[in-house]
């Protein structure tokens, strides 16, 4: 089903092939050059960036992975795990070289990992059409059943909000944590959740595919977040971080990055200059 939705979300569009960059390739760790490949880990579908069907990955992240692989003269394979904690621990244990993401870049995560930021994001709610529960802001989530991604930043924010609700004499938020985006959005569509609190880009995608059943709520508000950067993730101080950063700089300069982002309807998530650990 996800694959079918993906086919309607992006049209066939050729992405320019990259010329191998020998300077960047030489900076890769020797074991990666010897293997001729890297393994990027994801934690399931995060449309329209990552759309996982079985063992196959499509979406903007896959297109970017192909382009960076061409620049580095290697193949980038993809593996899926259940949840963000498993993704981060897999990178730090060395089981996977990195995650292309984009994963939210926050100071607490920067202690163990480096983030190569390549997208901007916002956090909002996906709710039933007409917003019958009146979820117009983070404060309006008191007493509501709110779906979130397990281990993600939205889960932390909504749990903090629940505490504020109780302190103000209001009902707590019923936090419902899921390991993937499709399960979370299905909970809203089946009325088991009153809203899904998550990144605006994938929620926009899901709303577009919901045949008028859903809409976005609390758009244009901070909703407990500062400026949100998202990016690829590597182990702390890994030399791969600088290689990925310079790869993104090349893709931005030659127009490939914008071409891929626009192909997948991510015009509002473009970043002018990539950077490392820009999250505040």
C-alpha positions in Angstrom: 0.0 0.0 0.0 2.8 2.4 0.9 4.5 1.7 -2.4 1.3 2.5 -4.3 0.9 5.7 -2.4 4.5 6.6 -3.2 3.8 6.2 -6.9 1.2 8.9 -6.8 3.3 11.2 -4.7 6.2 11.6 -7.0 6.4 11.5 -10.8 9.0 9.8 -12.9 11.9 12.2 -13.1 15.5 11.6 -14.1 18.0 12.8 -11.5 21.4 13.8 -13.0 24.1 11.3 -12.5 27.1 12.4 -10.5 30.8 12.2 -11.4 32.9 10.4 -8.9 34.9 12.8 -6.8 38.3 11.4 -6.1 39.2 13.7 -3.3 36.0 12.8 -1.4 36.5 9.1 -2.1 40.1 9.2 -0.7 38.7 10.6 2.6 36.5 7.6 3.2 37.7 5.1 5.8 39.8 2.3 4.1 37.4 -0.4 5.1 34.6 1.3 3.3 36.7 1.8 0.1 37.7 -1.8 0.3 34.1 -3.0 0.6 32.9 -0.6 -2.0 29.7 0.0 0.0 28.2 1.4 3.1 25.1 0.4 5.0 22.7 3.2 6.0 20.1 2.4 8.6 16.5 3.7 8.9 13.7 3.0 11.3 11.0 2.4 8.8 8.8 4.5 6.5 9.1 8.3 6.9 7.4 9.5 3.7 8.2 11.2 1.5 11.9 10.9 2.6 12.0 7.2 3.4 9.4 4.8 2.0 10.2 1.2 3.0 8.5 -1.7 1.2 9.9 -5.0 2.4 13.6 -4.5 2.0 13.3 -1.8 -0.7 13.7 1.9 0.0 12.3 4.7 -2.2 11.8 8.4 -1.6 13.9 11.5 -1.4 16.4 9.8 0.9 17.0 7.0 -1.5 17.5 9.4 -4.4 20.1 11.4 -2.3 21.8 8.2 -1.3 22.2 7.2 -4.9 23.7 10.6 -5.8 26.1 10.5 -2.8 27.1 7.0 -3.6 28.0 8.1 -7.2 30.1 10.9 -5.8 32.0 8.6 -3.5 32.2 5.7 -6.0 30.5 3.2 -3.7 27.1 1.6 -3.2 24.8 2.7 -0.3 22.7 -0.2 0.9 19.8 0.3 3.4 18.7 -1.7 6.4 15.6 -1.1 8.7 15.3 -1.4 12.4 12.4 -0.8 14.8 12.5 2.6 16.3 15.0 5.5 16.7 16.8 4.1 19.8 17.7 1.0 17.8 18.9 3.2 14.9 21.2 5.2 17.1 22.5 2.2 19.0 23.2 0.4 15.7 25.3 3.3 14.4 27.2 3.6 17.7 27.9 -0.1 17.9 29.4 -0.1 14.4 26.8 -2.4 12.9 25.8 0.4 10.5 28.0 3.1 9.1 25.4 5.9 9.3 21.8 6.9 8.8 21.0 9.1 5.8 17.8 10.2 7.7 16.8 12.9 7.9 16.8 12.5 11.7 16.0 15.3 14.1 19.2 17.1 15.3 19.0 18.0 19.0 21.7 18.9 21.6 21.0 15.8 23.7 21.6 13.5 20.7 24.7 15.4 19.8 26.5 14.0 22.8 26.8 10.6 21.2 26.4 11.3 17.5 27.1 14.0 14.9 24.3 15.2 12.6 25.0 16.4 9.1 21.9 18.6 8.6 20.3 18.7 5.2 16.6 19.6 5.9 14.5 22.0 7.9 11.3 20.7 9.6 8.3 21.7 11.7 6.2 19.7 14.0 2.3 19.8 13.8 -0.7 17.5 14.2 -2.5 15.3 11.7 -6.2 15.1 12.8 -9.5 13.9 11.5 -11.0 16.2 8.9 -12.8 19.1 10.5 -10.6 18.8 13.6 -13.5 17.6 15.8 -11.3 17.4 19.0 -10.2 21.0 18.6 -6.5 20.3 18.6 -5.4 23.8 17.6 -2.2 24.0 19.6 0.1 22.0 21.9 -1.8 23.3 24.9 -5.1 22.0 23.4 -3.8 18.4 23.5 -4.7 18.0 27.2 -7.0 15.0 27.7 -6.5 13.9 24.1 -5.1 10.7 22.7 -2.0 11.7 20.8 0.1 9.3 18.7 3.8 9.9 18.4 6.9 8.0 17.2 8.5 6.1 20.0 11.9 7.5 21.1 11.5 10.7 19.0 11.6 14.3 20.0 7.8 14.7 19.6 7.3 12.0 22.2 9.5 13.9 24.6 7.7 17.2 24.0 4.2 15.7 24.3 5.1 14.0 27.5 6.4 17.3 28.9 3.1 18.9 27.8 1.1 16.2 29.6 2.9 17.1 32.8 2.0 20.8 32.2 -1.6 19.8 31.7 -1.8 18.0 35.0 0.0 20.8 36.8 -2.6 23.2 35.5 -5.5 21.0 36.7 -6.3 19.6 33.3 -6.5 16.0 32.1 -3.2 14.4 31.1 -2.4 13.7 27.5 -2.8 10.0 26.6 0.5 9.5 24.8 0.4 6.6 22.3 3.8 5.6 21.1 4.3 3.7 17.8 7.5 2.5 16.1 6.6 3.7 12.6 4.7 6.5 10.8 2.1 4.3 8.9 0.9 2.7 12.2 0.6 6.2 13.8 -1.4 7.7 11.0 -3.6 4.6 10.8 -4.5 5.1 14.5 -5.9 8.5 13.6 -7.8 7.3 10.5 -9.4 4.5 12.6 -10.2 7.0 15.4 -8.0 5.2 18.0 -6.0 8.4 18.3 -7.2 12.0 18.2 -4.1 13.3 16.5 -0.6 12.3 15.4 2.1 14.8 16.5 5.0 14.6 14.1 7.1 16.2 11.4 5.1 18.4 8.9 6.6 16.9 5.8 5.5 13.3 6.2 2.2 14.4 7.7 1.5 16.5 4.6 2.2 13.4 2.5 -0.2 11.3 4.6 -2.9 13.9 4.5 -2.7 14.1 0.8 -3.1 10.3 0.5 -6.1 10.2 3.0 -8.9 11.0 0.5 -10.1 13.9 2.5 -10.2 12.1 5.8 -7.4 14.1 7.5 -6.1 17.6 7.8 -3.1 19.3 9.5 -3.6 21.3 12.7 -1.6 23.8 14.7 0.4 24.8 11.6 2.7 27.8 11.9 3.3 27.5 15.6 6.4 26.5 17.6 4.6 23.6 19.3 7.3 23.2 21.9 10.2 23.3 19.4 12.9 25.7 18.4 14.2 25.8 14.8 14.4 22.1 13.8 17.3 20.8 11.7 17.3 17.2 10.4 20.1 15.3 8.9 22.3 12.2 8.4 23.7 10.6 11.5 27.2 9.2 12.2 29.1 8.1 15.2 30.6 11.0 17.2 33.7 12.4 15.5 33.5 9.9 12.6 35.5 11.1 9.5 32.4 10.1 7.5 30.7 13.2 8.8 32.9 15.6 6.9 32.7 13.5 3.8 28.9 13.6 3.9 28.9 17.3 4.6 31.0 18.1 1.6 28.9 15.7 -0.5 25.8 17.6 0.3 27.6 20.9 -0.5 28.3 19.5 -4.0 24.7 18.3 -4.5 23.4 21.7 -3.5 25.8 23.6 -5.7 25.1 21.5 -8.8 21.3 21.6 -8.3 20.8 17.9 -7.6 19.6 18.4 -4.0 16.9 20.9 -5.0 15.8 18.7 -7.9 15.3 15.7 -5.6 13.6 17.7 -2.8 11.2 19.3 -5.3 10.5 15.9 -6.9 9.1 14.7 -3.6 7.2 17.8 -2.7 9.7 19.0 -0.1 10.1 22.5 -1.4 9.4 24.0 2.1 12.1 21.8 3.7 15.1 22.9 1.6 18.2 24.1 3.5 20.5 26.7 1.9 23.7 25.5 3.6 24.3 22.1 5.2 26.1 22.0 8.5 27.0 19.7 11.4 25.2 19.8 14.7 23.2 23.0 14.0 20.3 21.9 16.3 19.8 24.1 19.3 
